[in-house]
Amino acid sequence: MIYHFLVPLSAQIGALNVFRYITFRSIYALLTALVITIVLGPMMMRWLQKVKCGQYIQDEVGEMHKCKAGTPTMGGLLLGFGVLVSTLLWADLTNIYVWLTMLVFAGFGLVGFVDDYTKIKGKQNKGISPKAKLFGQLLVAGTAVGLLIMQPAYSTELAVPFFKNFTPDLGWLYLPFALLVMIGASNGVNLTDGLDGLAIGPSITSATCYAFFIYIAGHIGMANYLNVPHVPGVGEVTVFCGALVGAGLGFLWYNAFPAQIFMGDVGSLSIGGVLGFVAVLCKQELLLIIVGGVFVFETISVIMQVSYFKVSGGKRIFRMAPLHHHFEHKGVPESKIVIRFWIISILMALMALSTLKIR
Ligand code: 57M
């Protein structure tokens, strides 16, 4: 809205021209979302406690997490509010890609909210069934990708990292592929969200990394120079990514060890889903495996643990999956595990950015 208010005035006041620039607005979207989440954080935590949205801790969790019982959850509402208000303020709202991105973010958030709410208000921490959750995710992702594919500027070709001339056109198969990327990312962030600051750290690095990719994809000169697919119009989504980084930092302010608030499924599903969608938008879907490497390792650890448990008749590879629980059970302090996972995530994001030059 700031964009729509100030840019027309730039004809009279030349200095306002700066509000045309995506980079400028993305930085202010970051700062706005950061301030919103930090300022509203304490109020939100008091309210969540008042309406009894405290975390239930499962019996099998052991002593390590018992002290976290009652920590306000659904902090994703705070983060989501910061992201959406900031994007509405700073983005060009005539851009369809911005709306699709907000739709995915809010839609996945709604699925997570219903799950969180059912867990809190129901018995024994039981949320909605996995089938219902998957149905909600499919509905949101399917609607957004369906609308995306209908855009004339969007192609269903797949960009393969390291191979600039190999871009197979997936045709209608692109739809299930994109759904897999988004739902996989959403569940990956959810599985990772088990220690203070563990999910939000790599989410911030991934959103920063994709802010670069989406900006480049929307800029014809840069996209051609770097030999990446050019998708006209998607550059505006950089503003959303800026807001996500800002709100993530603001949320981390309170989620850092010892956490005063957890994000809940409303946070983890929305962040993961939207990271997947931004990867789809800028046609760097496969690169998400590197950018979101921490989420991928965590998910693979669960798949390995569950499969091995089944085939071996009850044996385990890890002391407990997802991977962060394995280290916890080995006695590594929580903040050490979290910071080491952040370091890995930063390295993976840098590696992903370096692929821009290896083609
Ligand atoms: C949600 N939720 C956290 C919080 C957060 C198949 C199986 C691997 C599934 C997995 C699972 O349920 N994962 C999804 C993980 C929970 O956090 C809440 O959930 C939201 C995210 N959805 O925002 O509201 C707990 O995590 C801790 N936490 C923090 N700080 C944070 O900032 O300390 C979360 C955020 C919170 C808090 O204690 O209560 C969770 O871990 O439950 N299941 C598991 O992860 C379980 N693993 C397991 O059973 N492994 C088995 C098999 C099935 C693979 C095995 O290895 O043999 C573990 N879950 C827990 N304890 N709580 C087991 C140990």
Residues whose N, C-alpha, C, O or C-beta is under 5 A from the ligand:
A	BS01	57M	Q55 Y56 I57 Q58 E60 V61 H65 K68 T73 N190 L191 D193 G194 L195 D196 G197 N255 A259 I261 F262 M263 G264 D265 S268 V302 Q305 V306 R319 M320 A321 P322
